[in-house]
Structure formats: structure tokens, C-alpha cells
Amino acid sequence: AVVPIDGGIAQVTCAFYPVSWAEPAAALLDKGRPAQSLLDDLPWRPVEQPEWSAWGEDGRSWFSMDTPAALTEGLSRFGEPSPVGPTPRS
């Protein structure tokens, strides 16, 4: 597995996992354990900020905005979101 790290936190929802992890992952989730705990049991490679920044990533792919304070922080870091949908034709 290859897992981006941001602020010391493994970003498990944006990681790349081998197919061989499917069964252990399902067993963990069935037990009510968080996906993050999968990294406690299996080998993985961290991808730290200097590496993912070199790819053009800025962290917005995994930035969690689940509180008003986090929304404010996200807007401060990344600006207003772009409109979603097709571009109007002239």
C-alpha cells in the first residue's frame, strides 16, 4: 500500500491498496474497526508532503471540512470552490 501523509496523519481514503488487502480490510470493517487501523497490521509505504507536493497535490484531495472552523480553514487554504458542471456556451 502507498499512503499519503499530511500533518502526521495517514490519508487512508486517498491511498493505493493492493488487491490482497481486500479480505483483511473487510474483516476489520466487519468488526467495527476504522480503516486507519488496517495500517497497524499490514506493511505500507508513507508518501510524505515533499513527495506528494512534487506531483502537484496541495492537500485539498483529503482535507476534511466537517466543522465550521474546518470550512473556514479550507476556504483560507484553498479559496472558493470552482463551479461544478458544464461551462456555459456563448
PDB file as gemmi writes it, atoms N, CA and C in Angstrom:
CRYST1    1.000    1.000    1.000  90.00  90.00  90.00 P 1                      
ATOM      1  N   ALA A   1       0.841  -1.181   0.000  1.00  0.00           N  
ATOM      2  CA  ALA A   1       0.000   0.000   0.000  1.00  0.00           C  
ATOM      3  C   ALA A   1       0.883   1.240   0.000  1.00  0.00           C  
ATOM      4  N   VAL A   2       0.370   2.299  -0.586  1.00  0.00           N  
ATOM      5  CA  VAL A   2       1.050   3.582  -0.642  1.00  0.00           C  
ATOM      6  C   VAL A   2       0.063   4.607  -0.090  1.00  0.00           C  
ATOM      7  N   VAL A   3       0.467   5.306   0.995  1.00  0.00           N  
ATOM      8  CA  VAL A   3      -0.464   6.150   1.732  1.00  0.00           C  
ATOM      9  C   VAL A   3       0.097   7.555   1.891  1.00  0.00           C  
ATOM     10  N   PRO A   4      -0.624   8.593   1.385  1.00  0.00           N  
ATOM     11  CA  PRO A   4      -0.159   9.958   1.622  1.00  0.00           C  
ATOM     12  C   PRO A   4      -0.287  10.324   3.104  1.00  0.00           C  
ATOM     13  N   ILE A   5       0.696  11.111   3.582  1.00  0.00           N  
ATOM     14  CA  ILE A   5       0.711  11.592   4.960  1.00  0.00           C  
ATOM     15  C   ILE A   5       0.603  13.113   4.913  1.00  0.00           C  
ATOM     16  N   ASP A   6      -0.315  13.663   5.694  1.00  0.00           N  
ATOM     17  CA  ASP A   6      -0.468  15.122   5.772  1.00  0.00           C  
ATOM     18  C   ASP A   6      -0.633  15.506   7.230  1.00  0.00           C  
ATOM     19  N   GLY A   7       0.255  16.346   7.714  1.00  0.00           N  
ATOM     20  CA  GLY A   7       0.198  16.755   9.109  1.00  0.00           C  
ATOM     21  C   GLY A   7       0.345  15.598  10.072  1.00  0.00           C  
ATOM     22  N   GLY A   8       1.107  14.577   9.668  1.00  0.00           N  
ATOM     23  CA  GLY A   8       1.311  13.413  10.510  1.00  0.00           C  
ATOM     24  C   GLY A   8       0.180  12.398  10.476  1.00  0.00           C  
ATOM     25  N   ILE A   9      -0.836  12.639   9.653  1.00  0.00           N  
ATOM     26  CA  ILE A   9      -2.000  11.756   9.581  1.00  0.00           C  
ATOM     27  C   ILE A   9      -2.011  11.011   8.255  1.00  0.00           C  
ATOM     28  N   ALA A  10      -2.128   9.688   8.335  1.00  0.00           N  
ATOM     29  CA  ALA A  10      -2.225   8.865   7.132  1.00  0.00           C  
ATOM     30  C   ALA A  10      -3.599   9.087   6.496  1.00  0.00           C  
ATOM     31  N   GLN A  11      -3.603   9.444   5.226  1.00  0.00           N  
ATOM     32  CA  GLN A  11      -4.845   9.734   4.496  1.00  0.00           C  
ATOM     33  C   GLN A  11      -5.332   8.455   3.820  1.00  0.00           C  
ATOM     34  N   VAL A  12      -5.986   7.610   4.608  1.00  0.00           N  
ATOM     35  CA  VAL A  12      -6.336   6.259   4.158  1.00  0.00           C  
ATOM     36  C   VAL A  12      -7.359   6.232   3.031  1.00  0.00           C  
ATOM     37  N   THR A  13      -8.181   7.262   2.899  1.00  0.00           N  
ATOM     38  CA  THR A  13      -9.172   7.242   1.817  1.00  0.00           C  
ATOM     39  C   THR A  13      -8.574   7.663   0.484  1.00  0.00           C  
ATOM     40  N   CYS A  14      -7.342   8.154   0.495  1.00  0.00           N  
ATOM     41  CA  CYS A  14      -6.678   8.560  -0.750  1.00  0.00           C  
ATOM     42  C   CYS A  14      -5.457   7.699  -1.033  1.00  0.00           C  
ATOM     43  N   ALA A  15      -5.406   6.536  -0.429  1.00  0.00           N  
ATOM     44  CA  ALA A  15      -4.268   5.642  -0.581  1.00  0.00           C  
ATOM     45  C   ALA A  15      -4.494   4.656  -1.721  1.00  0.00           C  
ATOM     46  N   PHE A  16      -3.421   3.998  -2.116  1.00  0.00           N  
ATOM     47  CA  PHE A  16      -3.473   2.921  -3.104  1.00  0.00           C  
ATOM     48  C   PHE A  16      -3.203   1.621  -2.357  1.00  0.00           C  
ATOM     49  N   TYR A  17      -4.141   0.683  -2.481  1.00  0.00           N  
ATOM     50  CA  TYR A  17      -4.028  -0.586  -1.770  1.00  0.00           C  
ATOM     51  C   TYR A  17      -3.954  -1.748  -2.760  1.00  0.00           C  
ATOM     52  N   PRO A  18      -3.126  -2.753  -2.444  1.00  0.00           N  
ATOM     53  CA  PRO A  18      -3.112  -3.939  -3.292  1.00  0.00           C  
ATOM     54  C   PRO A  18      -4.384  -4.759  -3.101  1.00  0.00           C  
ATOM     55  N   VAL A  19      -4.743  -5.516  -4.105  1.00  0.00           N  
ATOM     56  CA  VAL A  19      -5.930  -6.369  -4.053  1.00  0.00           C  
ATOM     57  C   VAL A  19      -5.852  -7.338  -2.872  1.00  0.00           C  
ATOM     58  N   SER A  20      -4.659  -7.756  -2.522  1.00  0.00           N  
ATOM     59  CA  SER A  20      -4.501  -8.713  -1.419  1.00  0.00           C  
ATOM     60  C   SER A  20      -4.973  -8.166  -0.073  1.00  0.00           C  
ATOM     61  N   TRP A  21      -5.211  -6.862   0.018  1.00  0.00           N  
ATOM     62  CA  TRP A  21      -5.697  -6.248   1.260  1.00  0.00           C  
ATOM     63  C   TRP A  21      -7.218  -6.294   1.373  1.00  0.00           C  
ATOM     64  N   ALA A  22      -7.930  -6.687   0.343  1.00  0.00           N  
ATOM     65  CA  ALA A  22      -9.404  -6.632   0.348  1.00  0.00           C  
ATOM     66  C   ALA A  22     -10.002  -7.474   1.473  1.00  0.00           C  
ATOM     67  N   GLU A  23      -9.544  -8.697   1.606  1.00  0.00           N  
ATOM     68  CA  GLU A  23     -10.111  -9.568   2.644  1.00  0.00           C  
ATOM     69  C   GLU A  23      -9.791  -9.075   4.055  1.00  0.00           C  
ATOM     70  N   PRO A  24      -8.533  -8.722   4.365  1.00  0.00           N  
ATOM     71  CA  PRO A  24      -8.253  -8.191   5.698  1.00  0.00           C  
ATOM     72  C   PRO A  24      -9.018  -6.891   5.987  1.00  0.00           C  
ATOM     73  N   ALA A  25      -9.186  -6.059   4.980  1.00  0.00           N  
ATOM     74  CA  ALA A  25      -9.926  -4.801   5.167  1.00  0.00           C  
ATOM     75  C   ALA A  25     -11.390  -5.074   5.489  1.00  0.00           C  
ATOM     76  N   ALA A  26     -11.997  -5.991   4.771  1.00  0.00           N  
ATOM     77  CA  ALA A  26     -13.402  -6.330   5.018  1.00  0.00           C  
ATOM     78  C   ALA A  26     -13.571  -6.902   6.430  1.00  0.00           C  
ATOM     79  N   ALA A  27     -12.632  -7.729   6.859  1.00  0.00           N  
ATOM     80  CA  ALA A  27     -12.720  -8.312   8.199  1.00  0.00           C  
ATOM     81  C   ALA A  27     -12.629  -7.236   9.277  1.00  0.00           C  
ATOM     82  N   LEU A  28     -11.738  -6.273   9.085  1.00  0.00           N  
ATOM     83  CA  LEU A  28     -11.614  -5.173  10.048  1.00  0.00           C  
ATOM     84  C   LEU A  28     -12.897  -4.357  10.131  1.00  0.00           C  
ATOM     85  N   LEU A  29     -13.417  -3.994   8.976  1.00  0.00           N  
ATOM     86  CA  LEU A  29     -14.628  -3.178   8.947  1.00  0.00           C  
ATOM     87  C   LEU A  29     -15.816  -3.927   9.537  1.00  0.00           C  
ATOM     88  N   ASP A  30     -15.885  -5.240   9.297  1.00  0.00           N  
ATOM     89  CA  ASP A  30     -16.951  -6.061   9.883  1.00  0.00           C  
ATOM     90  C   ASP A  30     -16.887  -6.048  11.409  1.00  0.00           C  
ATOM     91  N   LYS A  31     -15.687  -5.890  11.957  1.00  0.00           N  
ATOM     92  CA  LYS A  31     -15.512  -5.839  13.405  1.00  0.00           C  
ATOM     93  C   LYS A  31     -15.741  -4.430  13.954  1.00  0.00           C  
ATOM     94  N   GLY A  32     -16.042  -3.480  13.068  1.00  0.00           N  
ATOM     95  CA  GLY A  32     -16.279  -2.110  13.501  1.00  0.00           C  
ATOM     96  C   GLY A  32     -15.011  -1.299  13.719  1.00  0.00           C  
ATOM     97  N   ARG A  33     -13.883  -1.823  13.280  1.00  0.00           N  
ATOM     98  CA  ARG A  33     -12.625  -1.085  13.409  1.00  0.00           C  
ATOM     99  C   ARG A  33     -12.494  -0.093  12.262  1.00  0.00           C  
ATOM    100  N   PRO A  34     -11.876   1.045  12.507  1.00  0.00           N  
ATOM    101  CA  PRO A  34     -11.715   2.042  11.447  1.00  0.00           C  
ATOM    102  C   PRO A  34     -10.703   1.596  10.389  1.00  0.00           C  
ATOM    103  N   ALA A  35     -10.860   2.123   9.196  1.00  0.00           N  
ATOM    104  CA  ALA A  35      -9.936   1.792   8.104  1.00  0.00           C  
ATOM    105  C   ALA A  35      -8.497   2.132   8.478  1.00  0.00           C  
ATOM    106  N   GLN A  36      -8.308   3.180   9.249  1.00  0.00           N  
ATOM    107  CA  GLN A  36      -6.966   3.597   9.671  1.00  0.00           C  
ATOM    108  C   GLN A  36      -6.231   2.454  10.374  1.00  0.00           C  
ATOM    109  N   SER A  37      -6.959   1.596  11.089  1.00  0.00           N  
ATOM    110  CA  SER A  37      -6.314   0.516  11.838  1.00  0.00           C  
ATOM    111  C   SER A  37      -5.724  -0.560  10.927  1.00  0.00           C  
ATOM    112  N   LEU A  38      -6.126  -0.589   9.679  1.00  0.00           N  
ATOM    113  CA  LEU A  38      -5.549  -1.528   8.719  1.00  0.00           C  
ATOM    114  C   LEU A  38      -4.042  -1.323   8.613  1.00  0.00           C  
ATOM    115  N   LEU A  39      -3.609  -0.081   8.762  1.00  0.00           N  
ATOM    116  CA  LEU A  39      -2.184   0.225   8.645  1.00  0.00           C  
ATOM    117  C   LEU A  39      -1.378  -0.306   9.826  1.00  0.00           C  
ATOM    118  N   ASP A  40      -2.059  -0.680  10.910  1.00  0.00           N  
ATOM    119  CA  ASP A  40      -1.367  -1.252  12.060  1.00  0.00           C  
ATOM    120  C   ASP A  40      -0.927  -2.686  11.800  1.00  0.00           C  
ATOM    121  N   ASP A  41      -1.604  -3.361  10.881  1.00  0.00           N  
ATOM    122  CA  ASP A  41      -1.402  -4.793  10.700  1.00  0.00           C  
ATOM    123  C   ASP A  41      -0.650  -5.190   9.433  1.00  0.00           C  
ATOM    124  N   LEU A  42      -0.588  -4.313   8.447  1.00  0.00           N  
ATOM    125  CA  LEU A  42      -0.010  -4.675   7.152  1.00  0.00           C  
ATOM    126  C   LEU A  42       1.061  -3.661   6.734  1.00  0.00           C  
ATOM    127  N   PRO A  43       2.021  -4.097   5.919  1.00  0.00           N  
ATOM    128  CA  PRO A  43       3.094  -3.193   5.508  1.00  0.00           C  
ATOM    129  C   PRO A  43       2.609  -2.163   4.489  1.00  0.00           C  
ATOM    130  N   TRP A  44       3.100  -0.937   4.633  1.00  0.00           N  
ATOM    131  CA  TRP A  44       2.725   0.140   3.707  1.00  0.00           C  
ATOM    132  C   TRP A  44       3.850   1.164   3.633  1.00  0.00           C  
ATOM    133  N   ARG A  45       3.825   1.946   2.557  1.00  0.00           N  
ATOM    134  CA  ARG A  45       4.839   2.986   2.348  1.00  0.00           C  
ATOM    135  C   ARG A  45       4.195   4.354   2.490  1.00  0.00           C  
ATOM    136  N   PRO A  46       4.709   5.180   3.409  1.00  0.00           N  
ATOM    137  CA  PRO A  46       4.173   6.528   3.530  1.00  0.00           C  
ATOM    138  C   PRO A  46       4.673   7.424   2.401  1.00  0.00           C  
ATOM    139  N   VAL A  47       3.818   8.320   1.943  1.00  0.00           N  
ATOM    140  CA  VAL A  47       4.194   9.333   0.963  1.00  0.00           C  
ATOM    141  C   VAL A  47       4.058  10.675   1.678  1.00  0.00           C  
ATOM    142  N   GLU A  48       5.200  11.246   2.059  1.00  0.00           N  
ATOM    143  CA  GLU A  48       5.226  12.497   2.819  1.00  0.00           C  
ATOM    144  C   GLU A  48       5.003  13.705   1.902  1.00  0.00           C  
ATOM    145  N   GLN A  49       4.723  14.848   2.507  1.00  0.00           N  
ATOM    146  CA  GLN A  49       4.367  16.049   1.754  1.00  0.00           C  
ATOM    147  C   GLN A  49       5.366  16.434   0.658  1.00  0.00           C  
ATOM    148  N   PRO A  50       6.669  16.398   0.887  1.00  0.00           N  
ATOM    149  CA  PRO A  50       7.561  16.783  -0.225  1.00  0.00           C  
ATOM    150  C   PRO A  50       7.328  15.950  -1.483  1.00  0.00           C  
ATOM    151  N   GLU A  51       7.033  14.660  -1.306  1.00  0.00           N  
ATOM    152  CA  GLU A  51       6.802  13.797  -2.474  1.00  0.00           C  
ATOM    153  C   GLU A  51       5.470  14.113  -3.132  1.00  0.00           C  
ATOM    154  N   TRP A  52       4.359  14.178  -2.344  1.00  0.00           N  
ATOM    155  CA  TRP A  52       3.068  14.442  -2.989  1.00  0.00           C  
ATOM    156  C   TRP A  52       2.958  15.868  -3.505  1.00  0.00           C  
ATOM    157  N   SER A  53       3.686  16.795  -2.899  1.00  0.00           N  
ATOM    158  CA  SER A  53       3.694  18.164  -3.432  1.00  0.00           C  
ATOM    159  C   SER A  53       4.360  18.217  -4.801  1.00  0.00           C  
ATOM    160  N   ALA A  54       5.395  17.387  -4.986  1.00  0.00           N  
ATOM    161  CA  ALA A  54       6.091  17.335  -6.277  1.00  0.00           C  
ATOM    162  C   ALA A  54       5.177  16.840  -7.390  1.00  0.00           C  
ATOM    163  N   TRP A  55       4.104  16.120  -7.023  1.00  0.00           N  
ATOM    164  CA  TRP A  55       3.144  15.631  -8.014  1.00  0.00           C  
ATOM    165  C   TRP A  55       2.112  16.695  -8.368  1.00  0.00           C  
ATOM    166  N   GLY A  56       2.136  17.837  -7.661  1.00  0.00           N  
ATOM    167  CA  GLY A  56       1.146  18.879  -7.913  1.00  0.00           C  
ATOM    168  C   GLY A  56      -0.023  18.838  -6.944  1.00  0.00           C  
ATOM    169  N   GLU A  57       0.002  17.919  -5.984  1.00  0.00           N  
ATOM    170  CA  GLU A  57      -1.059  17.833  -4.974  1.00  0.00           C  
ATOM    171  C   GLU A  57      -0.849  18.937  -3.943  1.00  0.00           C  
ATOM    172  N   ASP A  58      -1.946  19.531  -3.470  1.00  0.00           N  
ATOM    173  CA  ASP A  58      -1.837  20.576  -2.452  1.00  0.00           C  
ATOM    174  C   ASP A  58      -2.535  20.204  -1.145  1.00  0.00           C  
ATOM    175  N   GLY A  59      -3.059  18.988  -1.047  1.00  0.00           N  
ATOM    176  CA  GLY A  59      -3.711  18.528   0.169  1.00  0.00           C  
ATOM    177  C   GLY A  59      -5.217  18.652   0.149  1.00  0.00           C  
ATOM    178  N   ARG A  60      -5.768  19.338  -0.838  1.00  0.00           N  
ATOM    179  CA  ARG A  60      -7.228  19.506  -0.861  1.00  0.00           C  
ATOM    180  C   ARG A  60      -7.964  18.192  -1.147  1.00  0.00           C  
ATOM    181  N   SER A  61      -7.278  17.221  -1.714  1.00  0.00           N  
ATOM    182  CA  SER A  61      -7.929  15.942  -2.019  1.00  0.00           C  
ATOM    183  C   SER A  61      -8.421  15.238  -0.767  1.00  0.00           C  
ATOM    184  N   TRP A  62      -7.795  15.475   0.377  1.00  0.00           N  
ATOM    185  CA  TRP A  62      -8.180  14.788   1.605  1.00  0.00           C  
ATOM    186  C   TRP A  62      -8.491  15.732   2.748  1.00  0.00           C  
ATOM    187  N   PHE A  63      -8.555  17.038   2.485  1.00  0.00           N  
ATOM    188  CA  PHE A  63      -8.865  17.991   3.559  1.00  0.00           C  
ATOM    189  C   PHE A  63     -10.316  17.800   4.001  1.00  0.00           C  
ATOM    190  N   SER A  64     -10.506  17.561   5.289  1.00  0.00           N  
ATOM    191  CA  SER A  64     -11.832  17.275   5.822  1.00  0.00           C  
ATOM    192  C   SER A  64     -12.477  18.550   6.357  1.00  0.00           C  
ATOM    193  N   MET A  65     -13.656  18.866   5.836  1.00  0.00           N  
ATOM    194  CA  MET A  65     -14.379  20.051   6.292  1.00  0.00           C  
ATOM    195  C   MET A  65     -15.666  19.617   6.970  1.00  0.00           C  
ATOM    196  N   ASP A  66     -15.524  19.102   8.188  1.00  0.00           N  
ATOM    197  CA  ASP A  66     -16.693  18.606   8.899  1.00  0.00           C  
ATOM    198  C   ASP A  66     -17.098  19.464  10.096  1.00  0.00           C  
ATOM    199  N   THR A  67     -16.508  20.648  10.212  1.00  0.00           N  
ATOM    200  CA  THR A  67     -16.910  21.620  11.236  1.00  0.00           C  
ATOM    201  C   THR A  67     -16.875  23.009  10.613  1.00  0.00           C  
ATOM    202  N   PRO A  68     -17.575  23.977  11.181  1.00  0.00           N  
ATOM    203  CA  PRO A  68     -17.489  25.345  10.662  1.00  0.00           C  
ATOM    204  C   PRO A  68     -16.055  25.888  10.664  1.00  0.00           C  
ATOM    205  N   ALA A  69     -15.282  25.570  11.700  1.00  0.00           N  
ATOM    206  CA  ALA A  69     -13.894  26.031  11.748  1.00  0.00           C  
ATOM    207  C   ALA A  69     -13.068  25.418  10.616  1.00  0.00           C  
ATOM    208  N   ALA A  70     -13.305  24.142  10.321  1.00  0.00           N  
ATOM    209  CA  ALA A  70     -12.576  23.484   9.235  1.00  0.00           C  
ATOM    210  C   ALA A  70     -12.972  24.077   7.888  1.00  0.00           C  
ATOM    211  N   LEU A  71     -14.243  24.432   7.716  1.00  0.00           N  
ATOM    212  CA  LEU A  71     -14.679  25.083   6.477  1.00  0.00           C  
ATOM    213  C   LEU A  71     -13.949  26.404   6.298  1.00  0.00           C  
ATOM    214  N   THR A  72     -13.862  27.189   7.362  1.00  0.00           N  
ATOM    215  CA  THR A  72     -13.137  28.461   7.306  1.00  0.00           C  
ATOM    216  C   THR A  72     -11.677  28.226   6.949  1.00  0.00           C  
ATOM    217  N   GLU A  73     -11.052  27.233   7.584  1.00  0.00           N  
ATOM    218  CA  GLU A  73      -9.661  26.899   7.287  1.00  0.00           C  
ATOM    219  C   GLU A  73      -9.496  26.460   5.836  1.00  0.00           C  
ATOM    220  N   GLY A  74     -10.404  25.641   5.333  1.00  0.00           N  
ATOM    221  CA  GLY A  74     -10.338  25.191   3.948  1.00  0.00           C  
ATOM    222  C   GLY A  74     -10.449  26.345   2.960  1.00  0.00           C  
ATOM    223  N   LEU A  75     -11.373  27.258   3.212  1.00  0.00           N  
ATOM    224  CA  LEU A  75     -11.513  28.425   2.341  1.00  0.00           C  
ATOM    225  C   LEU A  75     -10.268  29.292   2.395  1.00  0.00           C  
ATOM    226  N   SER A  76      -9.666  29.401   3.579  1.00  0.00           N  
ATOM    227  CA  SER A  76      -8.435  30.177   3.723  1.00  0.00           C  
ATOM    228  C   SER A  76      -7.284  29.530   2.955  1.00  0.00           C  
ATOM    229  N   ARG A  77      -7.170  28.206   3.051  1.00  0.00           N  
ATOM    230  CA  ARG A  77      -6.085  27.490   2.364  1.00  0.00           C  
ATOM    231  C   ARG A  77      -6.256  27.432   0.857  1.00  0.00           C  
ATOM    232  N   PHE A  78      -7.490  27.121   0.423  1.00  0.00           N  
ATOM    233  CA  PHE A  78      -7.695  26.756  -0.976  1.00  0.00           C  
ATOM    234  C   PHE A  78      -8.557  27.728  -1.771  1.00  0.00           C  
ATOM    235  N   GLY A  79      -9.205  28.691  -1.103  1.00  0.00           N  
ATOM    236  CA  GLY A  79     -10.070  29.635  -1.800  1.00  0.00           C  
ATOM    237  C   GLY A  79     -11.461  29.071  -2.041  1.00  0.00           C  
ATOM    238  N   GLU A  80     -12.270  29.851  -2.694  1.00  0.00           N  
ATOM    239  CA  GLU A  80     -13.644  29.445  -3.013  1.00  0.00           C  
ATOM    240  C   GLU A  80     -13.627  28.296  -4.014  1.00  0.00           C  
ATOM    241  N   PRO A  81     -14.588  27.360  -3.903  1.00  0.00           N  
ATOM    242  CA  PRO A  81     -14.639  26.257  -4.859  1.00  0.00           C  
ATOM    243  C   PRO A  81     -15.030  26.750  -6.252  1.00  0.00           C  
ATOM    244  N   SER A  82     -14.562  26.030  -7.238  1.00  0.00           N  
ATOM    245  CA  SER A  82     -14.942  26.323  -8.618  1.00  0.00           C  
ATOM    246  C   SER A  82     -16.351  25.801  -8.867  1.00  0.00           C  
ATOM    247  N   PRO A  83     -17.080  26.436  -9.784  1.00  0.00           N  
ATOM    248  CA  PRO A  83     -18.402  25.907 -10.112  1.00  0.00           C  
ATOM    249  C   PRO A  83     -18.296  24.502 -10.689  1.00  0.00           C  
ATOM    250  N   VAL A  84     -19.291  23.685 -10.401  1.00  0.00           N  
ATOM    251  CA  VAL A  84     -19.308  22.313 -10.901  1.00  0.00           C  
ATOM    252  C   VAL A  84     -20.326  22.249 -12.028  1.00  0.00           C  
ATOM    253  N   GLY A  85     -19.996  21.535 -13.046  1.00  0.00           N  
ATOM    254  CA  GLY A  85     -20.933  21.361 -14.155  1.00  0.00           C  
ATOM    255  C   GLY A  85     -20.345  21.888 -15.450  1.00  0.00           C  
ATOM    256  N   PRO A  86     -21.124  21.774 -16.522  1.00  0.00           N  
ATOM    257  CA  PRO A  86     -20.616  22.198 -17.823  1.00  0.00           C  
ATOM    258  C   PRO A  86     -20.449  23.712 -17.889  1.00  0.00           C  
ATOM    259  N   THR A  87     -19.475  24.135 -18.666  1.00  0.00           N  
ATOM    260  CA  THR A  87     -19.253  25.557 -18.890  1.00  0.00           C  
ATOM    261  C   THR A  87     -20.314  26.066 -19.866  1.00  0.00           C  
ATOM    262  N   PRO A  88     -20.990  27.189 -19.525  1.00  0.00           N  
ATOM    263  CA  PRO A  88     -22.000  27.725 -20.451  1.00  0.00           C  
ATOM    264  C   PRO A  88     -21.382  28.079 -21.803  1.00  0.00           C  
ATOM    265  N   ARG A  89     -22.132  27.829 -22.861  1.00  0.00           N  
ATOM    266  CA  ARG A  89     -21.659  28.163 -24.215  1.00  0.00           C  
ATOM    267  C   ARG A  89     -22.159  29.539 -24.591  1.00  0.00           C  
ATOM    268  N   SER A  90     -21.350  30.240 -25.393  1.00  0.00           N  
ATOM    269  CA  SER A  90     -21.794  31.563 -25.835  1.00  0.00           C  
ATOM    270  C   SER A  90     -22.602  31.491 -27.104  1.00  0.00           C  
TER     271      SER A  90                                                      
END                                                                             
